[in-house]
């Protein structure tokens, strides 16, 4: 008799606890997201390319689709076009140079896109500015090079970019895993008093991002490693409403196959992450062949939650941005 009573009490206590956890994480009880999503334009308006069977270090400039515009990635003009087409943030790639600058350029080496050779960071900014950054682009296997001769002098410095767009936010991609690169970036930004009236946002390797968080605790900074730790720790303790430190001042990745792990998905989760100083970015997982994918076409928006107002990573801002400008 006593054993049955204890069992009933434990069962009721368990059900009561489960009910409390459910209500604490009920998306339908959370505030309905307000406002439009934040659009991150990857590399600005750029020449997209065929990713099928793409090797890790393969030259993507030789895989571009037939050009539909004249913009080249990571240039001032491509950033202007991205903002004009509705981008809230533009993602750019940075490398330290031998003359104490930071060059805005994607590739680790120059051989793919330019008429130069060697490792990007082993050159001075002055030298990089003499190169033709449109030299290597071809969509027909090298028969024609539609941008050759048009990219001379278009490679900008980080200083030039941030001063050209005061108040506009940029997401900086540190291309190495060297922690001293975070120190160089911090000193560089302090020297030029940058960014101007916008929040510093950086992602990259685990080591420089960890160091940057130490130097600038209020910066929005994340790495693939920190994103994984955030997801795992939130899955373990997020039911309590507590946001792990790795999820604060960061971008929190939410692949659509992981939504079951995010307590309060979608509205409660998005609200919690927002209040912790972070953004949620939803990515689409389409199997091992394609992996995590970003937004290219309007139909790619269909997997987003209703009323979603987090971050959308956009590859073709010239296609997606105008939809939101028109009140999608």
C-alpha positions as CSV (number, residue, x, y, z in Angstrom):
1,X,0.0,0.0,0.0
2,X,2.7,2.4,1.0
3,X,4.8,1.5,-2.1
4,X,1.8,2.2,-4.3
5,X,1.3,5.6,-2.7
6,X,4.9,6.5,-3.2
7,X,4.7,5.5,-6.8
8,X,1.6,7.6,-7.4
9,X,3.2,10.6,-5.7
10,X,6.4,10.3,-7.8
11,X,4.3,9.8,-11.0
12,X,2.2,12.9,-10.2
13,X,5.4,14.9,-9.4
14,X,7.0,13.8,-12.6
15,X,3.9,14.8,-14.6
16,X,3.7,18.1,-12.8
17,X,7.4,18.8,-13.5
18,X,7.0,17.8,-17.2
19,X,4.0,20.1,-17.4
20,X,6.0,23.0,-16.0
21,X,8.9,22.4,-18.4
22,X,6.4,22.2,-21.3
23,X,4.8,25.5,-20.4
24,X,8.1,27.2,-19.8
25,X,9.1,26.2,-23.4
26,X,5.8,26.4,-25.2
27,X,6.3,28.3,-28.4
28,X,2.7,29.3,-28.5
29,X,3.0,31.1,-25.2
30,X,6.0,33.2,-26.3
31,X,5.8,36.6,-27.9
32,X,5.1,36.4,-31.6
33,X,8.2,37.5,-33.5
34,X,7.8,41.0,-34.8
35,X,9.6,42.8,-37.7
36,X,11.4,41.5,-40.7
37,X,14.3,39.0,-40.7
38,X,17.9,40.2,-40.8
39,X,19.5,39.5,-44.2
40,X,23.2,38.7,-44.3
41,X,24.6,39.1,-47.8
42,X,27.5,36.7,-48.4
43,X,30.4,38.5,-50.1
44,X,28.0,41.2,-51.3
45,X,26.5,40.8,-54.8
46,X,28.8,38.2,-56.4
47,X,29.2,35.7,-59.1
48,X,27.7,32.5,-57.8
49,X,29.1,29.1,-58.9
50,X,28.3,25.5,-59.3
51,X,28.9,23.7,-56.0
52,X,28.3,20.1,-57.3
53,X,31.2,17.9,-56.4
54,X,33.2,20.9,-55.3
55,X,36.6,20.0,-53.8
56,X,37.7,21.9,-50.7
57,X,40.5,24.0,-52.3
58,X,39.1,24.0,-55.9
59,X,39.1,27.4,-57.7
60,X,35.5,28.6,-57.7
61,X,36.1,31.4,-60.1
62,X,36.4,28.7,-62.9
63,X,32.9,27.3,-61.9
64,X,30.8,30.5,-62.1
65,X,27.4,30.5,-63.9
66,X,27.0,32.7,-67.0
67,X,27.1,36.2,-65.5
68,X,23.8,38.0,-64.9
69,X,25.6,41.1,-63.5
70,X,29.1,42.7,-63.4
71,X,29.7,42.7,-59.7
72,X,32.8,40.9,-58.1
73,X,32.7,39.8,-54.6
74,X,34.2,41.7,-51.7
75,X,34.4,45.0,-53.6
76,X,32.9,48.4,-52.7
77,X,30.5,48.2,-55.6
78,X,29.3,44.8,-54.7
79,X,28.6,45.9,-51.1
80,X,26.8,49.0,-52.3
81,X,24.6,46.8,-54.5
82,X,23.9,44.4,-51.6
83,X,22.7,47.2,-49.3
84,X,20.7,48.7,-52.1
85,X,19.0,45.3,-52.6
86,X,18.0,45.0,-49.0
87,X,20.9,43.5,-47.1
88,X,21.1,44.4,-43.4
89,X,24.6,43.0,-43.0
90,X,27.3,42.2,-45.6
91,X,29.7,39.4,-44.9
92,X,33.3,40.1,-46.1
93,X,36.6,38.2,-45.8
94,X,39.7,39.7,-44.4
95,X,43.5,39.0,-44.4
96,X,46.3,40.8,-42.6
97,X,49.0,42.2,-45.0
98,X,52.7,42.7,-44.7
99,X,52.3,46.5,-44.3
100,X,49.9,46.4,-41.3
101,X,46.7,46.6,-43.2
102,X,43.7,44.2,-43.6
103,X,42.8,43.3,-47.2
104,X,39.2,42.4,-48.1
105,X,39.5,39.3,-50.3
106,X,38.2,35.8,-50.0
107,X,40.9,33.4,-51.1
108,X,43.9,32.2,-49.1
109,X,46.0,32.4,-52.3
110,X,45.9,34.8,-55.2
111,X,46.3,32.3,-58.1
112,X,42.6,31.5,-58.6
113,X,40.9,34.9,-59.1
114,X,43.8,37.2,-59.9
115,X,46.8,37.7,-62.1
116,X,49.0,37.4,-59.0
117,X,50.5,34.4,-57.2
118,X,51.2,33.2,-53.7
119,X,49.6,33.5,-50.3
120,X,47.4,36.6,-49.9
121,X,48.7,37.6,-46.5
122,X,52.3,37.5,-47.7
123,X,51.7,40.6,-49.8
124,X,51.4,44.2,-49.0
125,X,48.1,46.0,-49.5
126,X,49.9,48.3,-52.0
127,X,50.8,45.2,-54.1
128,X,47.4,43.6,-53.8
129,X,45.8,46.8,-55.2
130,X,47.8,46.4,-58.4
131,X,46.2,43.1,-59.2
132,X,43.2,42.3,-61.4
133,X,40.8,40.5,-59.1
134,X,38.5,39.6,-62.1
135,X,41.3,37.9,-64.0
136,X,40.5,34.2,-63.4
137,X,36.7,34.2,-63.8
138,X,35.3,31.9,-66.5
139,X,32.0,30.1,-67.0
140,X,32.9,28.2,-70.2
141,X,36.0,26.3,-69.2
142,X,38.4,29.0,-70.1
143,X,37.2,29.9,-73.5
144,X,36.3,33.4,-72.3
145,X,37.1,35.5,-69.3
146,X,34.3,38.1,-69.0
147,X,35.9,40.1,-66.1
148,X,39.5,40.0,-67.1
149,X,40.9,43.6,-67.1
150,X,37.9,44.9,-65.1
151,X,39.1,44.2,-61.6
152,X,42.3,46.2,-61.4
153,X,42.5,48.2,-58.2
154,X,39.2,47.0,-56.9
155,X,40.5,45.1,-53.9
156,X,39.7,47.3,-50.8
157,X,41.2,47.6,-47.4
158,X,39.0,47.0,-44.3
159,X,39.5,50.6,-43.4
160,X,38.2,51.8,-46.7
161,X,35.1,49.6,-46.4
162,X,34.1,50.6,-42.9
163,X,34.7,54.3,-43.7
164,X,32.8,54.0,-46.9
165,X,29.7,52.7,-45.1
166,X,29.6,54.3,-41.6
167,X,26.8,52.9,-39.6
168,X,26.4,49.8,-41.8
169,X,27.1,46.5,-40.1
170,X,29.6,44.0,-41.6
171,X,30.3,40.4,-40.6
172,X,34.1,39.9,-40.8
173,X,35.4,36.4,-41.6
174,X,38.9,35.8,-40.2
175,X,40.4,33.3,-42.6
176,X,43.1,31.7,-40.3
177,X,43.0,29.9,-36.9
178,X,45.8,32.0,-35.5
179,X,44.8,33.8,-32.2
180,X,47.3,36.6,-32.9
181,X,45.1,37.6,-35.8
182,X,42.4,38.6,-33.4
183,X,45.0,40.8,-31.6
184,X,46.0,42.4,-34.9
185,X,42.4,43.1,-35.8
186,X,41.6,44.6,-32.5
187,X,44.7,46.9,-32.7
188,X,43.8,47.8,-36.3
189,X,40.2,48.8,-35.5
190,X,41.3,50.8,-32.5
191,X,44.0,52.6,-34.6
192,X,41.4,53.8,-37.1
193,X,38.5,54.0,-34.5
194,X,36.4,51.5,-36.4
195,X,33.7,50.3,-36.9
196,X,31.8,53.5,-37.0
197,X,28.4,53.5,-35.2
198,X,27.9,49.7,-35.7
199,X,28.5,46.6,-33.7
200,X,31.6,44.5,-34.4
201,X,30.7,41.1,-35.8
202,X,33.3,38.5,-36.5
203,X,33.5,34.7,-37.2
204,X,36.3,32.3,-38.0
205,X,38.5,29.7,-36.4
206,X,38.0,28.7,-32.8
207,X,41.3,30.2,-31.5
208,X,41.1,33.7,-32.9
209,X,37.4,33.9,-32.0
210,X,38.2,32.9,-28.4
211,X,40.9,35.5,-28.2
212,X,38.6,38.2,-29.7
213,X,35.9,37.4,-27.1
214,X,38.5,38.1,-24.4
215,X,39.6,41.4,-26.0
216,X,36.0,42.5,-26.9
217,X,33.4,40.8,-24.8
218,X,30.6,42.8,-26.3
219,X,31.4,41.9,-29.9
220,X,29.2,39.4,-31.7
221,X,31.7,36.6,-32.4
222,X,31.4,32.9,-33.2
223,X,33.1,30.0,-34.7
224,X,32.0,26.6,-35.9
225,X,33.3,25.2,-32.6
226,X,31.4,27.7,-30.5
227,X,28.2,27.1,-32.6
228,X,28.4,23.4,-31.8
229,X,29.0,24.0,-28.1
230,X,26.1,26.4,-28.0
231,X,23.7,23.8,-29.6
232,X,24.8,21.0,-27.3
233,X,24.7,23.0,-24.1
234,X,21.3,24.5,-24.9
235,X,20.0,21.0,-25.6
236,X,21.2,19.9,-22.2
237,X,20.0,22.9,-20.1
238,X,17.9,25.1,-22.3
239,X,14.7,23.6,-20.9
240,X,15.3,25.8,-17.8
241,X,15.3,29.0,-19.8
242,X,19.0,29.5,-19.1
243,X,21.1,30.6,-22.1
244,X,24.7,29.1,-22.1
245,X,27.5,31.5,-22.3
246,X,28.6,30.1,-25.7
247,X,25.2,31.2,-27.0
248,X,25.5,34.8,-25.9
249,X,26.8,37.6,-28.2
250,X,26.9,35.2,-31.0
251,X,25.1,33.8,-34.0
252,X,23.3,30.6,-33.1
253,X,23.0,28.1,-36.0
254,X,19.7,26.3,-36.2
255,X,19.7,23.7,-38.9
256,X,16.2,22.5,-39.8
257,X,17.1,18.9,-38.8
258,X,18.1,20.1,-35.3
259,X,14.9,22.0,-34.4
260,X,13.8,19.2,-32.0
261,X,16.9,20.0,-29.8
262,X,16.1,23.7,-29.4
263,X,13.8,24.1,-26.4
264,X,11.0,26.5,-27.2
265,X,11.3,26.2,-30.9
266,X,10.6,28.5,-32.7
267,X,9.1,31.5,-31.0
268,X,10.3,31.0,-27.4
269,X,13.8,29.9,-28.6
270,X,14.2,33.0,-30.9
271,X,13.0,35.3,-28.1
272,X,15.5,33.9,-25.6
273,X,18.4,34.1,-28.1
274,X,17.5,37.6,-29.0
275,X,17.5,38.8,-25.4
276,X,20.9,37.3,-24.9
277,X,22.4,39.6,-27.5
278,X,22.5,37.0,-30.3
279,X,20.9,36.2,-33.6
280,X,19.3,32.9,-34.8
281,X,20.2,31.8,-38.2
282,X,18.2,29.0,-39.8
283,X,20.0,26.8,-42.3
284,X,18.6,24.1,-44.5
285,X,20.1,20.6,-44.4
286,X,19.4,18.6,-47.6
287,X,21.5,15.5,-47.1
288,X,25.2,14.7,-47.1
289,X,25.6,15.6,-50.7
290,X,24.7,19.3,-50.3
291,X,25.1,19.7,-46.5
292,X,23.9,22.9,-44.9
293,X,22.7,25.4,-47.5
294,X,21.9,29.1,-47.5
295,X,19.2,31.0,-49.5
296,X,19.6,31.3,-53.2
297,X,16.1,31.3,-54.6
298,X,12.6,32.4,-53.3
299,X,11.5,28.8,-52.9
300,X,14.4,28.3,-50.4
301,X,12.4,30.5,-48.0
302,X,9.7,27.9,-47.6
303,X,11.3,26.0,-44.8
304,X,11.5,29.1,-42.5
305,X,9.2,29.2,-39.5
306,X,6.1,31.4,-39.7
307,X,6.8,35.0,-38.6
308,X,10.5,34.2,-38.5
309,X,12.5,37.4,-37.7
310,X,16.0,36.0,-37.1
311,X,18.9,36.0,-39.5
312,X,18.8,34.7,-43.1
313,X,22.1,33.9,-44.8
314,X,21.7,35.0,-48.4
315,X,23.8,34.0,-51.4
316,X,21.8,36.0,-54.0
317,X,20.7,39.1,-52.2
318,X,19.8,40.7,-55.6
319,X,17.0,38.0,-55.8
320,X,16.0,37.6,-52.2
321,X,16.4,41.1,-50.8
322,X,13.8,42.8,-53.1
323,X,11.1,40.3,-51.9
324,X,11.4,41.6,-48.4
325,X,11.6,45.2,-49.5
326,X,8.3,44.6,-51.2
327,X,6.8,43.2,-48.0
328,X,7.0,39.5,-48.5
